[in-house]
Amino acid sequence: MTLRLLLIIASAFLIACSSQETEEEVRLNTEKAYYDAAQRALRASNWDSAIKHLQGLEEYFPFGTYAEQAQLELIYAYHRNYEPEASMAAADRFIRLHPQHHNVDYAYYMKGLTSFTEGTGIFERFLPTDLTMRDPGSARQSFVHFAQLLARFPNSSYAPDARKRMIYLRNLLARYEIHVANYYLKRGAYVAAANRGRYVVENFQQTPAIPDALAVMVQSYNYLNMDELGENALTTLKANYPQHPALENGEFNFGYSQRQPEGSWLQKATFGLFTKKDPQGFDSRSLYNPEHFQDASADQPAASQEPVEEGRSFTDWLRDSFDWISPREQGKQESAE
């Protein structure tokens, strides 16, 4: 009896599920129905459902009225659903299929934006994290994508935001080099530390990492007995950044970086374990880049909570809510002009 009852319940459940699927298939029997369902899912931030309906729209109506718009919104839906690889693939596909599309700059922009946030995991989204100490691969890739956007579409509506993000990324990459240089100082690799500092000075001019790069060079050259190079770096540091924490009364405070006497019996017996003094690192962001600590994420503009007006696509609404999303409306303005 119990087994028969369980079979009846299971059969009823399967019939109910199949009937729901049948109803949805009947309801979504037109291109407009698929598109409206995708818009409702986007408005509700139901990214999985939005992706499903946008994919269905593209699969069943590849040459329809909403096909190209669906491809653009699919890029965004993947991005918001934390699927960076899928978002990048969708953007590349749109660029390949529609290289002359009036909104192709949006695809380039989303490639940069997706790479911009690719390195942030769940902890980085909710907890303050110093991204300058993470692998800079995604930051470099994002910088390249934004540079492509500016090179191909310098007058794009996304260009101003892309330039701001490139400045942020450039500062992040420069600070990453300083972290590596500080690590080399700690490990006693003074040539490598000096090279990292020089690399920042030569390739990241006008970033907040420049004063620390000069301090790294002064400290490293001091260890290497390269007094002339160290004096040149110190002179530059004094002239341009007289308030740097490493300077006291106009002189460089080496701290633990002063050359330690070598060859003592204790140092040899302990292999330097008890006589070694690690040099201090340099991080003057609180003085030259205080906004880093005020807003460490600084990547996503806040969305407007206003409801979407009937008859408007999700990306039409996004133009009013975000400074960096406007795939369809931009084309309308260009056509009107």
N, C-alpha and C positions, 0 to 999 in steps of 0.2 A: 504493500500500500504506500509506504513512504517513498519507495523508488518510483512508483508510478506518479506520485504527486510532484516529485522533483523533475521528472521528465516533462510533465505538463507545464511547470513553471518555466523551465528552460526553453521549451518550444514557444511559449508566449513571449518570452523576452526576445528571442531571435526574430519572431514575426514583427514585434514592435520596432526593433532596430531596422529591419529591412523596409518596413513601411515608412519610417522616418527618412531613410536614405532615398526611397522612391519619391517621397514628397519633395525633398530638396532637389532631386534631379528634375522633377517636373517643373518646380518653381524656377530653377535656373536653366531655362530652355532658350534664353535669348542672350545676346551680347550685353544688352543694357542691364539685364537682371544680374549677370555676373559682375558687371562693373559696379552697380549699386551695392551689391553685397560686399564687394571689396572695400568700397568707400565707408560703409557702416563699420566694418571691422577696423579700418584705419582710424576712424573717429573714436572708436572704443579702445584703441591701443591693443587690440587683439591681433598681434602680429602674425601668429601662426595661421589664423583664419584668413587674414588678408593675403598672406603668401599663397595659401591654397586657392583662393578665388582668382587672384591675379594670374597664377599659373594656369588655372583652368580657362580663363579668358584668352590667354595667349595660345593655349593648346587647341581650343575649339574654334577660335575666331582669329587666326593668325594675320588675316588681312582686313580685319574689321576697323571700325571707326576708332575704337579705343585701344588698339593693339600697341601702338607706340607709346601712348600715355601709360598703359599698364606696365610696359617694360621699364619706364622711368620710375614709377611708383614701386615696382618690385625691388629696385636697387635700394630705395629708402627703407622698405619694409624689412629686407634682410639686415640692413645696417642697424635698425632699431631692435631687431630680434637677436642682436649680438652674434651674427653669422658673417664675420668679415670676409671669409673666403668666398662665400656665395655672393655677397654684395659686390666684391671686386670682379668676380666672374660676370655678373649681370651687367656691370658698367662696361667692362671690356667688350662684351657681346654687343651692347647698344652702340658703342663707338665703331665697332667693326661693321655692323649692319647699316648704320645711319651716320656716316662720317660727315655729311653735309647738313644734318638736321639742325634746325635753329636752336635747339636746346641741348646740343651735344656737349656744350660747356658744362652743363649740370652733371653729366656723367664723369667728366674729368674732375670736377670739384668733389664729387662723392668718393672717387678713388682716393683723393688726398685725405678727405675727412675720415674715411674708413681706416686708412693706415694710421691716421692721427690717433685714433682711439683703440687701435688693434692691440697695443701692448698693455692695456688696462684690464685687469681681471676683476673678479667680484670684490676683492678686498680694496683695490684701488678706487672703485666706484664709491665706496661708502666710508673708507678710512683714509686719513691724510697720509700720503705716501710720496717720498721723494723720487720722482720718475727719472731724475738725472742719474740715479744710481742703478737703473735698469739697462738691459740690452738696448742700444740705440738703433737697432736695425729697422724697426717700424718707423722711428722718427726720421731716419734718413730717407726711407721710401716715401713717406708722406711729403717730405720737403721736395723730392723729385717730382711727385705728381702735381703739387701746387705750382712748381716752377713750369711744368708743361702747360698747365692751364694759363698762366700769365704769358707765356711765350706765344701760345696759339690764339688766345682771346684776351688781350690786354684791356679791352673795354668791357669785359663781361661784368654783369652785376655781382658776380661772385668774386671778382678780382680783389676788391678792398679787404674782404674777410680773409682771402687766401694770403694776402701780403702780411696781415697781422699774425696769422698762424705761422707763417714762415719765419717771422722775427722770433716768435716764441720758440719754435723748433731750433733755430740757430743758437739761441741762448742755451737751450737744453743740451745740444750737442757739445757746445763749448764747455759747459759745466761738467759733462761726462768726462771730457779729457782731463779736467782738473782732478776729478776723483781718481782717475787712473794714475795721474802723476803723483798724487799724495800716496797712493798705494806703493808705487815704485820707490818713493822716498823711504817709506817704512821698511821696505824689503832691502834697501841699500843699493838699488839699481839706479844710481844717480845719473848716468848717461841717458838712460831711458826717460827718467823724470825730466831732465833738462830738454830733451827732444820733444816731449809732450808739451811742455810749457812754451817752447819756441813755435810749435805747430799752432797752438791757440793764438799766439801773438800774430803770426803771419796769415792765418786763415779765418780768424773770427774777430776782426777788428770791430770796435764799438759795441762789444758785448760786455756784460757785467763780469765775465770771467777773466778779462784782460789783467786787472791788477793782481789776481791770484796767480796767473800764469807768470807774470814778472817775478813775483815772490818765489815761486817754485824755481825759476831759473837762478835767482840770486842764491838760494839755499843750495841747489844742486852744484852750481859752479864753485861754491865755497868748499864743498866736500871734495871736489875734483881738483882743487888747487888751480883752477882756471880763473885767476884773479881779474884779468882784464875783461873777460866776458861777464863775470859777476858784477864788476864795477859798472859796466855799461847798462846792464839790466837794472842795477840799483839806482843809477842816475835817472833812468827813464821812470822808474817807480816813484822816486821822490818828486820829480818834476810834474807828473801827471796825477798821481794819487797820494798826496802828502798825508792824508788821513787814514791810510791803510793801517790796520791793526798791527802789522809786523814792524811798523816804524815807531820808534820811541825817541823823541827829541831829535828827529831828523836822521836817526841812525837805525839800521836794520837790527832787530832783535832776533838773533839766531836761535835762542833758546837751546833746545837739545841738538840743534843742527851744528853747533861748534864741533870742529874736528876733535875726536877723542884720541888720546895717546894709544898707540898700538904697540904690541909686543910685550906687554907685561906678563908675568908668569901666571897671574890669575886668569887673564883673558885667554891665554893658551890652554890652561888646564881645563877651563870650563867651556872652551870653544866660543867664548864671547857671550855665554848665557847670562852671566850676572853683571857684566860690564857694558853690555850693549844698551844704548839709549835710542829709542825710536824717535826720529825727527817728527815735529808736529806738522800736521797738515794745514792747508790754507783754505778757508771758506769765509769770504767776506760778503756773502749775499745779504746779510742783514744790513749792511752799510750801502752797498752798491746796487742791490736788487731786492729791496724789501717787499715788493709786490709778489715775489715768489712765495713768501710765507703767508701773504694775505689771501691769495687764491691760487693754490697749487694746481688745481685741476684746470680751470680757465679754458675749458674746451667746448662745452655745450651751452649755447644760449638757452634761456628758459623758455618753455613753450607757453603760449597764451592759452588760457582756459576758456576762451570764448567758444560757443558752439559753432559748428560748421553750418553755414547757410544752405538751405535746400537748393539743389541744382548746381552746386559748385563741387569741383573735384577736390580731393584731399590736398593735392599740391597747390591748388588755387588758395586754399585756406592757409597753407604753410607759408605762402609768400607774405601774408599779413602777420603771421605768427613768428617767423624766423627771418633773419636777415640773409640766411644762406640757403634757403630753399625757394625756388620759383621756376620750375621747369616749364609750365604751360603758359603762365601769364607773360613771361618774357617774350615768348614767341608771338603772342597777340599784339604786344606793344610794337615789336619790330615790324609786323605785318602792317599795322596801322600807319607807321611812319613811312 
